[in-house]
Amino acid sequence: MTVPLRVVFASVHAGGGHNTVRDALVRSVTRQDPHQQSIVPISWTAASGFDTFYRFCVRWHLQGFIFWMTTFSLAAWAGTIWNPRLFLEVVALLRLQRPDLVVSTHVQLTGTLLVARLLLGSKVRIVNVIPDYGVPTPGFFPRLRALRPDLTLVNGPDTYEFLTGIAQPNEVFRLGTLVSEAFDEVGSSPGVKLRAVSHKDQWRRELADAVPDLRRLDPAKPVVTFFGGSGFTAGCRPVIDRLVHHPDLGTRFSMVVLAGRDASLETELLTLHGGKPGFFVAGFLPHPQLARLYALTDVPVMGSIAHSTLQEMLEVRCGPLLVHRVIPGTEPPYLDFIERERLGLYEPDADAMTSLVLEAVGVTSASLRWRSLKQGYGARAQRLRDEHKQHAPRLVQHLELAAGREPRRLPVEIAVGARTPTLDEMPSAD
């Protein structure tokens, strides 16, 4: 009998996105292979202080410079020198766990794993994940084969088309993302299609358990929500400041600011505008509450947009999206994807974005462009999610190929609504 592969799904604290991508990969494996016939998944997150470096880059707007560094093939390898603590953690991981494969959701972590494998003389196979759209820089996919991981999983069809033109056979595969059970539950409910006031009121009441102030929210009025995570919701502040003083706030529409873990933004907005009719602020929300906030939202305004956020919003048909800011580097190609698939609009000017929001909530007359975008949005979102659900079942086979094994025959269908173990219930290298 063939021994199941030990696969470490590894991530770093660089915002919440990389961990969410990691969790989605674990979810795909556990739903496809619940009895671990082929793969024993092990979840791991680096504790190297990478999040401190990430917050520093966010504060000083260095993401564009860091992305520019990836235009060099050896950028991820060179990054090992910058973060010796991460390197020591990776060495300990490979020595103690002795995995057959390591799946990495961050390019810096991938480079560190490649260096550690070389120095240890390890036979572990390395899988890199590129969840973003567009043509990747050489740092993500070096032109020299010896510098690349054994397998690369990509999200964007444009990314896949480009890489398959320069990759070797069975070196690049499409990534399929399964959202968490909370988004499955809300996304499959009749409410996301009908969006009746009764459905919105139910989501509001469930959210109020975590954010009591939302008991004041009127579900009969359109809801504008500002997203962006702990580092980037604040990028929408000029639009927030304009709308919070609009005379129709509270009478014709409501506004929610999801500050995430940005405690200073949450505190400042509550101090300035807390209790104002139609205005609400929320901090970090776990998936069950976040899924309901997405569903309750009529007009999402984005201060950043990443793979996991986009897939979760599409699952609950939250949109069309109004994108006000994108993180330099990996996020601008998302704008091309959103425009191509007619999922939303990008508007960096604060006055123009404010006008778009007022148009979307019905305070001003909706333009033909907005009406056209709104019509059929749910069907387009569902089609894109179905595409991901078709790719997700192939992950187990891709990983077996990366390990040099003949893929086993596993059921093709994934029980999307089935509960999977939480990370606390799974084997962990932490």
VENWOSUL-V945460 format. One record per pair of residues at least 12 apart in sequence whose C-alpha atoms are under 7 Angstrom apart, sorted by the first residue. I is the first residue (numbers start at 1). J is the second residue. If there is no record, write none. Layout:
I/J + I/J
This chain:
4/36 + 4/37 + 4/38 + 4/39 + 4/40 + 5/38 + 5/39 + 5/40 + 5/100 + 6/39 + 6/40 + 6/41 + 6/99 + 6/100 + 6/101 + 7/39 + 7/40 + 7/41 + 7/42 + 7/99 + 7/100 + 7/101 + 7/102 + 8/41 + 8/42 + 8/43 + 8/44 + 8/99 + 8/101 + 8/102 + 8/103 + 9/22 + 9/41 + 9/42 + 9/43 + 9/44 + 9/102 + 9/103 + 9/104 + 10/22 + 10/43 + 10/44 + 10/45 + 10/102 + 10/103 + 10/104 + 10/105 + 11/44 + 11/45 + 11/46 + 11/104 + 11/105 + 11/106 + 12/45 + 12/46 + 12/50 + 13/50 + 13/51 + 14/50 + 14/51 + 14/54 + 17/308 + 18/105 + 18/106 + 20/308 + 21/105 + 21/308 + 22/105 + 24/177 + 24/178 + 24/179 + 26/41 + 27/178 + 27/420 + 28/178 + 28/392 + 28/393 + 29/395 + 29/396 + 30/420 + 31/414 + 31/415 + 31/420 + 32/393 + 32/414 + 42/426 + 42/427 + 42/428 + 42/429 + 43/423 + 43/427 + 43/428 + 43/429 + 44/428 + 44/429 + 44/430 + 48/85 + 48/86 + 58/231 + 63/328 + 63/329 + 64/328 + 64/329 + 67/329 + 70/137 + 70/138 + 70/139 + 70/140 + 71/137 + 71/138 + 71/139 + 72/138 + 72/139 + 73/138 + 73/139 + 73/142 + 74/139 + 75/139 + 76/107 + 76/108 + 76/111 + 76/139 + 77/111 + 77/112 + 77/115 + 79/108 + 80/112 + 87/112 + 90/113 + 90/116 + 91/116 + 99/124 + 100/124 + 100/125 + 100/403 + 101/124 + 101/125 + 101/126 + 101/403 + 102/125 + 102/126 + 102/127 + 103/126 + 103/127 + 103/128 + 104/127 + 104/128 + 104/129 + 105/128 + 105/129 + 107/140 + 110/128 + 125/150 + 125/402 + 125/403 + 126/149 + 126/150 + 126/151 + 127/149 + 127/150 + 127/151 + 127/152 + 128/149 + 128/151 + 128/152 + 128/153 + 129/152 + 129/153 + 129/154 + 130/153 + 130/154 + 130/155 + 131/154 + 131/155 + 131/307 + 132/155 + 132/156 + 132/307 + 132/330 + 133/155 + 133/156 + 133/158 + 133/159 + 133/333 + 133/334 + 134/156 + 134/158 + 134/159 + 134/333 + 135/159 + 135/162 + 136/159 + 150/171 + 150/402 + 151/171 + 151/172 + 151/402 + 152/171 + 152/172 + 152/173 + 153/172 + 153/173 + 153/174 + 153/175 + 154/173 + 154/174 + 154/175 + 155/174 + 155/175 + 160/174 + 174/391 + 175/391 + 175/392 + 176/388 + 176/389 + 176/391 + 176/392 + 177/388 + 177/389 + 177/392 + 178/389 + 178/392 + 179/312 + 181/417 + 181/419 + 182/287 + 182/288 + 182/291 + 183/291 + 183/312 + 183/315 + 183/316 + 184/417 + 186/291 + 186/316 + 187/315 + 187/316 + 192/295 + 192/316 + 192/317 + 197/219 + 197/220 + 200/219 + 200/296 + 201/219 + 203/292 + 203/296 + 207/289 + 207/292 + 211/282 + 214/280 + 217/278 + 221/252 + 221/253 + 221/254 + 222/253 + 222/254 + 222/298 + 222/361 + 223/253 + 223/254 + 223/255 + 223/297 + 223/298 + 223/299 + 224/254 + 224/255 + 224/256 + 224/297 + 224/298 + 224/299 + 224/300 + 225/255 + 225/256 + 225/257 + 225/297 + 225/299 + 225/300 + 225/301 + 226/256 + 226/257 + 226/258 + 226/300 + 226/301 + 226/302 + 227/257 + 227/258 + 227/301 + 227/302 + 227/303 + 228/302 + 228/303 + 228/304 + 228/305 + 229/259 + 229/260 + 230/259 + 230/260 + 230/261 + 230/262 + 231/262 + 232/303 + 232/304 + 233/259 + 233/303 + 234/265 + 235/303 + 235/325 + 236/303 + 236/324 + 238/350 + 239/350 + 239/353 + 239/354 + 243/354 + 249/278 + 250/277 + 250/278 + 253/278 + 253/361 + 254/278 + 254/279 + 255/278 + 255/279 + 255/280 + 256/279 + 256/280 + 256/281 + 257/280 + 257/281 + 257/282 + 258/281 + 258/282 + 258/283 + 259/282 + 259/283 + 259/284 + 260/283 + 260/284 + 261/283 + 261/284 + 266/281 + 266/283 + 294/313 + 294/316 + 294/318 + 295/316 + 295/318 + 297/318 + 298/318 + 298/319 + 299/319 + 299/321 + 299/360 + 300/319 + 300/321 + 300/322 + 301/321 + 301/322 + 301/323 + 301/324 + 302/322 + 302/323 + 302/324 + 302/325 + 303/323 + 303/324 + 303/325 + 303/326 + 304/325 + 304/326 + 304/327 + 305/326 + 305/331 + 306/331 + 314/381 + 314/382 + 314/385 + 315/382 + 315/385 + 317/378 + 317/381 + 320/343 + 320/344 + 320/373 + 320/374 + 320/377 + 321/343 + 321/344 + 321/345 + 322/344 + 322/345 + 322/346 + 323/345 + 323/346 + 323/347 + 324/346 + 324/347 + 324/348 + 325/348 + 342/373 + 343/377 + 344/373 + 393/412 + 393/413 + 393/414
